[in-house]
Amino acid sequence: MVIAVEQLMKIPGFEKKEKTELCRKLDAAEQLIRAYTNNNFQNRSVRFEGRSEGDLVFGHSQFLRVGDTVQISQSCVNDGLYHIEGITPEAVELNRELFAVERNLVTKVEYPADVVSGVIDLMRWEAENRQKVGIKQETLSRHSVTYYDQDVNNSVMGYPVSLLGFLKPYMKARF
């Protein structure tokens, strides 16, 4: 996860939000960022191979900690993002059940500080403005409100282009 749900809930405006809803939105924002930038933010120096059984991957790296995000690849069935729930000398416990396969390549995922800050801004925008999308102008008596257009020129994946500017340095070419 880009930022832990518990950390996000400490930020003003998120204290009263439901934890499962925030978790779902953070996962969605993480997938959006990875797809938009074509960057998986892997730290390939922190990686190991191991077999999986239940929610365990047997093997470990000394550079992984509880709460870290890892990506499993080259397993054919378990590929995806997982969060570390526990670590023992023999295995790493993940947040979801895995299929039993002999080979899983586990790689640590790390997001730079400006990406974390940008995701917090996206979550704020989501909480404050998502319900206002589509309103161009509203007038009640002498009070008038006009929101910006959200068309193809100034929105990307449902968010204003101005909010996604922090991702520009992390864009990778698509081949």
C-alpha positions as CSV (number, residue, x, y, z in Angstrom):
1,M,0.0,0.0,0.0
2,V,1.3,3.5,-0.8
3,I,0.5,4.6,2.7
4,A,-0.8,2.6,5.7
5,V,-4.5,3.1,6.4
6,E,-3.7,3.8,10.1
7,Q,-1.4,6.7,9.0
8,L,-4.1,8.1,6.7
9,M,-6.7,7.9,9.4
10,K,-4.5,10.2,11.6
11,I,-4.7,13.0,9.0
12,P,-7.4,15.6,9.6
13,G,-10.5,14.8,7.5
14,F,-9.9,11.0,7.5
15,E,-10.4,10.2,11.2
16,K,-14.1,9.4,10.9
17,K,-13.8,7.4,7.6
18,E,-14.4,3.7,7.6
19,K,-11.2,1.7,7.5
20,T,-12.3,-0.8,4.9
21,E,-13.5,2.0,2.6
22,L,-10.1,3.8,2.9
23,C,-8.3,0.5,2.3
24,R,-10.3,-0.1,-0.9
25,K,-9.7,3.5,-2.2
26,L,-5.9,3.3,-1.4
27,D,-5.7,0.0,-3.3
28,A,-7.5,1.6,-6.2
29,A,-5.2,4.6,-6.2
30,E,-2.2,2.4,-6.1
31,Q,-3.4,0.4,-9.1
32,L,-4.2,3.7,-11.0
33,I,-0.7,5.1,-10.3
34,R,1.1,1.9,-11.4
35,A,-1.0,1.7,-14.6
36,Y,-0.8,5.4,-15.4
37,T,3.0,5.6,-14.9
38,N,3.8,2.1,-16.3
39,N,6.1,1.9,-13.3
40,N,5.9,-0.9,-10.7
41,F,8.1,0.9,-8.1
42,Q,10.0,-2.3,-7.3
43,N,13.2,-2.4,-5.3
44,R,14.8,-5.2,-7.2
45,S,17.6,-5.3,-4.6
46,V,15.1,-6.7,-2.1
47,R,13.9,-9.9,-3.6
48,F,13.7,-13.7,-3.0
49,E,12.1,-16.8,-4.4
50,G,10.1,-19.3,-2.5
51,R,7.2,-21.8,-2.6
52,S,3.8,-20.8,-1.3
53,E,1.3,-22.5,0.9
54,G,-1.7,-20.9,2.5
55,D,-0.8,-17.3,3.2
56,L,2.9,-18.1,3.5
57,V,5.8,-17.7,1.1
58,F,8.7,-19.8,2.4
59,G,12.0,-17.8,2.3
60,H,12.7,-14.2,3.3
61,S,14.9,-11.2,3.0
62,Q,16.4,-9.4,5.9
63,F,15.2,-6.1,4.3
64,L,11.5,-6.8,4.6
65,R,9.4,-5.6,7.5
66,V,5.8,-6.1,8.6
67,G,3.6,-3.7,6.8
68,D,5.7,-3.6,3.6
69,T,4.1,-4.1,0.2
70,V,5.5,-6.9,-2.0
71,Q,4.8,-7.9,-5.5
72,I,4.7,-11.6,-6.5
73,S,5.6,-12.3,-10.1
74,Q,6.5,-15.3,-12.2
75,S,4.2,-17.6,-10.2
76,C,1.5,-18.0,-12.9
77,V,-1.3,-17.8,-10.4
78,N,-0.3,-15.7,-7.4
79,D,0.9,-12.6,-9.3
80,G,-0.1,-9.4,-7.7
81,L,0.4,-7.0,-4.7
82,Y,0.4,-8.2,-1.1
83,H,1.0,-6.7,2.3
84,I,3.3,-8.4,4.8
85,E,1.4,-9.4,8.0
86,G,4.2,-11.3,9.7
87,I,7.8,-12.5,9.3
88,T,9.5,-15.7,10.7
89,P,13.0,-17.0,9.9
90,E,11.4,-19.6,7.5
91,A,8.5,-17.7,5.8
92,V,6.8,-14.4,5.1
93,E,3.0,-14.2,6.0
94,L,0.9,-12.2,3.6
95,N,-2.5,-10.6,3.9
96,R,-4.2,-13.0,1.4
97,E,-4.3,-16.7,0.7
98,L,-2.0,-18.0,-2.0
99,F,-2.2,-21.0,-4.3
100,A,0.4,-23.6,-3.6
101,V,3.1,-23.3,-6.2
102,E,6.8,-24.1,-6.1
103,R,8.1,-20.8,-7.4
104,N,7.1,-17.2,-6.4
105,L,9.4,-14.3,-7.1
106,V,8.8,-11.8,-4.2
107,T,10.0,-8.2,-4.7
108,K,9.6,-5.3,-2.3
109,V,7.6,-2.3,-3.6
110,E,8.6,1.2,-2.4
111,Y,7.0,4.5,-3.2
112,P,8.9,7.8,-3.0
113,A,7.8,10.5,-0.5
114,D,6.2,12.7,-3.2
115,V,4.1,9.8,-4.5
116,V,2.8,9.2,-0.9
117,S,2.0,12.9,-0.5
118,G,0.3,12.9,-3.9
119,V,-1.9,9.9,-2.9
120,I,-2.9,11.8,0.2
121,D,-4.0,14.7,-2.0
122,L,-5.9,12.3,-4.3
123,M,-7.7,10.9,-1.2
124,R,-8.6,14.4,0.0
125,W,-9.9,15.3,-3.5
126,E,-11.9,12.0,-3.5
127,A,-13.5,12.8,-0.1
128,E,-14.2,16.5,-0.8
129,N,-15.0,16.7,-4.5
130,R,-16.0,13.4,-6.0
131,Q,-19.7,14.0,-5.5
132,K,-19.4,17.4,-7.3
133,V,-18.0,15.9,-10.5
134,G,-20.2,16.9,-13.4
135,I,-21.5,20.2,-12.0
136,K,-20.4,23.1,-14.2
137,Q,-22.5,25.9,-12.8
138,E,-25.0,26.1,-9.9
139,T,-27.0,29.2,-8.9
140,L,-29.2,29.6,-5.8
141,S,-30.7,33.0,-5.3
142,R,-27.6,35.3,-5.3
143,H,-25.1,32.6,-4.7
144,S,-23.4,31.2,-7.7
145,V,-20.9,28.3,-8.0
146,T,-19.0,27.1,-11.1
147,Y,-16.7,24.1,-11.1
148,Y,-14.1,23.4,-13.8
149,D,-14.9,21.1,-16.7
150,Q,-13.9,17.6,-16.3
151,D,-13.4,16.5,-19.9
152,V,-10.6,14.7,-21.8
153,N,-8.3,17.7,-21.8
154,N,-8.2,18.3,-18.0
155,S,-8.9,14.9,-16.4
156,V,-7.0,11.6,-16.3
157,M,-8.6,8.5,-15.0
158,G,-11.3,10.5,-13.2
159,Y,-9.0,12.9,-11.4
160,P,-8.0,16.4,-12.4
161,V,-4.7,16.6,-14.4
162,S,-3.4,19.1,-11.9
163,L,-3.5,16.5,-9.1
164,L,-1.6,13.9,-11.1
165,G,1.4,16.2,-12.0
166,F,3.5,14.6,-9.2
167,L,3.6,11.4,-11.3
168,K,5.4,12.9,-14.3
169,P,9.0,12.1,-13.1
170,Y,8.0,8.4,-12.6
171,M,6.5,7.8,-16.0
172,K,8.1,5.0,-18.0
173,A,7.9,4.4,-21.7
174,R,5.4,1.7,-22.9
175,F,6.7,-0.7,-25.6
